[in-house]
Amino acid sequence: MTNSLISFLIQDRPVSTAAERYLLVYMVAVLVIVTTLVIVFFVLFQKRKNKLLIEKIQQQQAFEEEFAKSQIEIQEETLKHLGQELHDNIGQLLSIANMQLSLLTLDVSEKLKERFTDAKNIVKQSLSEVRSLSKTLNTDVILNLGFQESVSTEIERLNKMKLIKAELIRHGDSGVCKNNKDAIILFRILQEFISNTVKYSKATQLKITLSYSQNHLSILAEDNGVGFDINTVEKGSGLINIEGRAKLIKTKFNLISKPNEGVKLTLDYPIKLRAIKS
């Protein structure tokens, strides 16, 4: 009896061990499959989450870009209307005043003639300034003249008014940047810089350098004014406008200034990239 029981246990044990092995393999396989499914689900979930985040960021950027474009369009329409009013109405009134003074000069005594002539010259100069200013405000005129010619007109206006000694330096072929709507934004950036220089910098000299290559337009605007500490100065609307407009046309923007060392503005505009997208 004892021998039979021992024989039974010896014969039954390999069977039990094999079953345990099969069970163990089965459990491991199930565990691997479940783990794989969890990992796949997690990866897909993360990809979906990242995709949604990227789409949200892109939508936000697109909204901000469209909003900025709308603001600029409104500003440009306002400036265009102001330029037309200056040219048509104020310019016309100054023209009439100039003609009236010319006629009166013929009827006054020699003693007063010189004064009338001086007044006539002042009105004539004012008329010239108004017409020149109206050109830099009107979007259509800027597009027609082109970026470089518009900057040149602004420099000439500053020198005529004797507000500051201004200079324009050009390198390369300006033709690569013609007929480009981004030219308006570039010109407005320089206008903002010039305006800040004249108002706040106490500078005596202003220099703008335009360097054209086949793919890029590099712009350097600098003055010899009092400058400012760029780390502590509050960003006024002027600086915000400059930086915002530069980002809108994918232009690299850098503003450098130190107290008593003037201000330097550099812009790197990708001509080819923007021309293709325009």
C-alpha positions as CSV (number, residue, x, y, z in Angstrom):
1,M,0.0,0.0,0.0
2,T,2.8,2.4,0.9
3,N,4.7,1.6,-2.3
4,S,1.6,2.2,-4.4
5,L,1.0,5.6,-2.9
6,I,4.6,6.6,-3.4
7,S,4.4,5.4,-7.0
8,F,1.2,7.5,-7.5
9,L,2.8,10.7,-6.1
10,I,5.9,10.2,-8.2
11,Q,3.9,9.7,-11.4
12,D,1.5,12.7,-10.6
13,R,4.1,15.3,-9.8
14,P,5.5,16.0,-13.3
15,V,1.9,16.5,-14.5
16,S,1.3,19.1,-11.7
17,T,4.6,20.9,-12.5
18,A,3.7,21.1,-16.2
19,A,0.3,22.6,-15.4
20,E,1.9,25.2,-13.1
21,R,4.3,26.1,-15.9
22,Y,1.5,26.5,-18.4
23,L,-0.5,28.6,-15.9
24,L,2.6,30.7,-15.3
25,V,3.2,31.2,-19.0
26,Y,-0.4,32.1,-19.5
27,M,-0.3,34.7,-16.7
28,V,2.9,36.2,-17.9
29,A,1.5,36.4,-21.5
30,V,-1.7,38.1,-20.2
31,L,0.4,40.5,-18.1
32,V,2.6,41.4,-21.1
33,I,-0.5,42.0,-23.3
34,V,-2.2,44.1,-20.7
35,T,1.0,46.1,-20.0
36,T,1.5,46.6,-23.8
37,L,-2.1,47.8,-24.2
38,V,-1.7,50.2,-21.3
39,I,1.6,51.6,-22.8
40,V,0.0,51.9,-26.3
41,F,-3.1,53.6,-24.8
42,F,-0.9,56.0,-22.8
43,V,1.3,56.8,-25.9
44,L,-1.8,57.4,-28.1
45,F,-3.3,59.5,-25.3
46,Q,-0.2,61.6,-25.0
47,K,0.0,62.1,-28.8
48,R,-3.6,63.2,-28.9
49,K,-3.1,65.5,-26.0
50,N,0.1,67.0,-27.5
51,K,-1.7,67.4,-30.9
52,L,-4.6,69.2,-29.2
53,L,-2.2,71.5,-27.3
54,I,-0.3,72.3,-30.5
55,E,-3.6,73.0,-32.3
56,K,-4.7,75.2,-29.5
57,I,-1.3,77.1,-29.6
58,Q,-1.5,77.5,-33.3
59,Q,-5.1,78.7,-33.1
60,Q,-4.1,81.2,-30.5
61,Q,-1.1,82.4,-32.6
62,A,-3.4,82.7,-35.7
63,F,-5.9,84.7,-33.7
64,E,-3.3,87.0,-32.3
65,E,-1.8,87.4,-35.8
66,E,-5.2,88.2,-37.3
67,F,-6.0,90.6,-34.5
68,A,-2.7,92.4,-35.0
69,K,-3.3,92.6,-38.7
70,S,-6.7,94.0,-38.1
71,Q,-5.3,96.6,-35.8
72,I,-2.6,97.6,-38.3
73,E,-5.2,97.8,-41.1
74,I,-7.3,100.1,-39.0
75,Q,-4.2,102.3,-38.1
76,E,-3.2,102.4,-41.8
77,E,-6.7,103.4,-42.9
78,T,-6.7,106.2,-40.3
79,L,-3.2,107.4,-41.4
80,K,-4.3,107.2,-45.0
81,H,-7.3,109.3,-44.3
82,L,-5.2,111.8,-42.3
83,G,-2.7,112.0,-45.1
84,Q,-5.4,112.7,-47.7
85,E,-6.9,115.4,-45.5
86,L,-3.5,117.0,-45.0
87,H,-2.8,116.9,-48.7
88,D,-6.3,117.9,-50.0
89,N,-7.7,120.3,-47.3
90,I,-4.8,121.7,-45.4
91,G,-2.6,121.7,-48.4
92,Q,-5.2,123.5,-50.5
93,L,-5.7,126.2,-47.8
94,L,-2.0,126.8,-47.6
95,S,-1.8,127.1,-51.4
96,I,-4.6,129.7,-51.3
97,A,-2.8,131.6,-48.5
98,N,0.4,131.5,-50.5
99,M,-1.3,132.9,-53.6
100,Q,-3.0,135.6,-51.5
101,L,0.3,136.7,-50.0
102,S,1.8,136.8,-53.5
103,L,-1.0,139.2,-54.6
104,L,-0.7,141.3,-51.5
105,T,3.0,141.7,-52.0
106,L,2.3,143.6,-55.2
107,D,0.1,146.1,-53.4
108,V,2.0,146.9,-50.3
109,S,4.7,149.5,-49.7
110,E,8.4,148.6,-50.1
111,K,8.8,148.8,-46.3
112,L,6.2,146.0,-45.8
113,K,7.1,144.0,-48.9
114,E,10.0,142.2,-47.2
115,R,7.8,141.1,-44.3
116,F,5.1,139.8,-46.7
117,T,7.8,138.0,-48.7
118,D,9.0,136.3,-45.5
119,A,5.5,135.3,-44.5
120,K,4.9,134.0,-48.0
121,N,8.1,131.9,-47.8
122,I,7.0,130.5,-44.4
123,V,3.6,129.5,-45.8
124,K,5.3,128.0,-48.9
125,Q,7.7,126.0,-46.6
126,S,4.7,124.8,-44.5
127,L,2.9,123.7,-47.6
128,S,6.0,121.7,-48.7
129,E,6.2,120.1,-45.2
130,V,2.5,119.2,-45.2
131,R,2.7,117.6,-48.6
132,S,5.8,115.7,-47.6
133,L,4.2,114.5,-44.3
134,S,1.0,113.4,-46.2
135,K,3.2,111.2,-48.4
136,T,4.6,109.3,-45.4
137,L,1.1,108.8,-43.9
138,N,-0.6,107.5,-47.0
139,T,-0.3,103.7,-47.5
140,D,-0.9,103.9,-51.3
141,V,1.9,106.5,-51.7
142,I,4.3,104.3,-49.7
143,L,3.5,101.3,-51.9
144,N,3.9,103.4,-55.0
145,L,7.1,105.0,-54.0
146,G,8.6,101.8,-52.5
147,F,10.2,101.2,-49.1
148,Q,13.6,102.8,-49.8
149,E,12.2,105.9,-51.4
150,S,9.7,106.4,-48.6
151,V,12.6,106.2,-46.0
152,S,14.6,108.7,-48.1
153,T,11.6,111.1,-48.2
154,E,11.3,110.9,-44.4
155,I,15.1,111.6,-44.0
156,E,14.8,114.6,-46.3
157,R,11.9,115.9,-44.3
158,L,13.8,115.6,-41.0
159,N,16.8,117.5,-42.5
160,K,14.6,120.2,-44.0
161,M,12.9,120.8,-40.6
162,K,16.4,120.8,-39.0
163,L,15.2,118.8,-36.1
164,I,18.2,116.4,-36.4
165,K,21.0,115.6,-38.8
166,A,19.7,112.5,-40.6
167,E,21.5,110.2,-43.0
168,L,20.5,107.3,-45.2
169,I,23.1,104.7,-46.3
170,R,22.2,102.0,-48.9
171,H,24.1,98.8,-49.9
172,G,22.9,96.3,-52.5
173,D,20.0,96.1,-54.9
174,S,16.9,97.6,-53.5
175,G,14.8,96.1,-56.3
176,V,14.5,92.8,-54.4
177,C,12.2,94.5,-51.9
178,K,9.8,96.2,-54.3
179,N,6.1,95.7,-54.6
180,N,5.9,94.1,-51.2
181,K,3.2,95.0,-48.7
182,D,5.5,94.2,-45.8
183,A,7.4,97.4,-46.8
184,I,4.6,99.4,-45.2
185,I,5.2,97.7,-41.9
186,L,9.0,98.0,-42.1
187,F,8.5,101.7,-42.9
188,R,6.2,102.2,-39.9
189,I,8.7,100.5,-37.6
190,L,11.4,103.0,-38.8
191,Q,8.9,105.9,-38.4
192,E,8.3,104.8,-34.8
193,F,12.0,104.7,-34.1
194,I,12.5,108.1,-35.7
195,S,9.6,109.6,-33.7
196,N,11.1,108.3,-30.5
197,T,14.5,109.6,-31.4
198,V,13.2,113.1,-32.2
199,K,11.0,113.3,-29.1
200,Y,13.0,111.7,-26.3
201,S,16.7,111.0,-27.3
202,K,18.1,114.5,-27.4
203,A,20.2,113.2,-30.3
204,T,21.9,115.4,-32.9
205,Q,22.5,112.6,-35.4
206,L,20.4,109.8,-36.8
207,K,21.6,107.2,-39.3
208,I,19.7,104.5,-41.1
209,T,21.6,101.8,-43.1
210,L,19.8,99.5,-45.5
211,S,21.7,96.5,-46.7
212,Y,20.1,94.3,-49.4
213,S,21.0,90.8,-50.3
214,Q,19.2,88.2,-52.4
215,N,17.4,86.7,-49.4
216,H,17.4,89.4,-46.7
217,L,17.1,93.1,-46.0
218,S,19.2,94.1,-43.0
219,I,18.2,97.4,-41.4
220,L,20.3,99.3,-38.8
221,A,18.8,102.5,-37.3
222,E,20.9,104.3,-34.7
223,D,21.2,107.7,-32.9
224,N,23.7,109.4,-30.6
225,G,21.2,110.4,-28.0
226,V,21.1,109.9,-24.2
227,G,19.9,106.3,-24.6
228,F,18.3,104.3,-21.7
229,D,18.7,101.2,-19.6
230,I,16.8,98.6,-21.6
231,N,16.6,96.3,-18.5
232,T,14.8,98.8,-16.3
233,V,12.9,101.1,-18.7
234,E,9.1,100.4,-19.0
235,K,8.0,99.3,-22.4
236,G,5.9,102.2,-23.8
237,S,3.5,101.9,-26.7
238,G,6.3,102.8,-29.1
239,L,8.5,99.8,-28.3
240,I,5.6,97.5,-28.1
241,N,4.4,98.6,-31.6
242,I,7.9,98.1,-33.0
243,E,8.3,94.6,-31.6
244,G,4.8,93.6,-32.5
245,R,5.0,94.7,-36.1
246,A,8.4,93.0,-36.5
247,K,6.9,89.7,-35.3
248,L,4.0,90.0,-37.7
249,I,6.3,89.9,-40.7
250,K,8.6,87.3,-39.3
251,T,11.4,89.8,-38.9
252,K,14.2,89.4,-36.4
253,F,14.2,92.4,-34.0
254,N,16.9,93.6,-31.7
255,L,17.0,96.8,-29.7
256,I,20.3,97.8,-28.0
257,S,20.7,100.8,-25.7
258,K,22.7,102.0,-22.7
259,P,22.6,105.3,-20.9
260,N,24.5,108.0,-22.8
261,E,25.4,105.6,-25.6
262,G,22.4,106.1,-27.9
263,V,20.0,103.5,-29.3
264,K,20.5,100.9,-32.0
265,L,17.7,99.0,-33.7
266,T,18.5,96.1,-36.0
267,L,15.9,94.3,-38.2
268,D,16.5,91.3,-40.4
269,Y,13.7,90.9,-42.9
270,P,13.5,87.6,-44.9
271,I,12.7,88.9,-48.4
272,K,12.3,85.6,-50.3
273,L,10.3,83.9,-47.5
274,R,7.8,86.8,-47.2
275,A,7.6,87.4,-51.0
276,I,6.5,83.8,-51.6
277,K,3.9,84.0,-48.9
278,S,2.5,87.4,-49.9
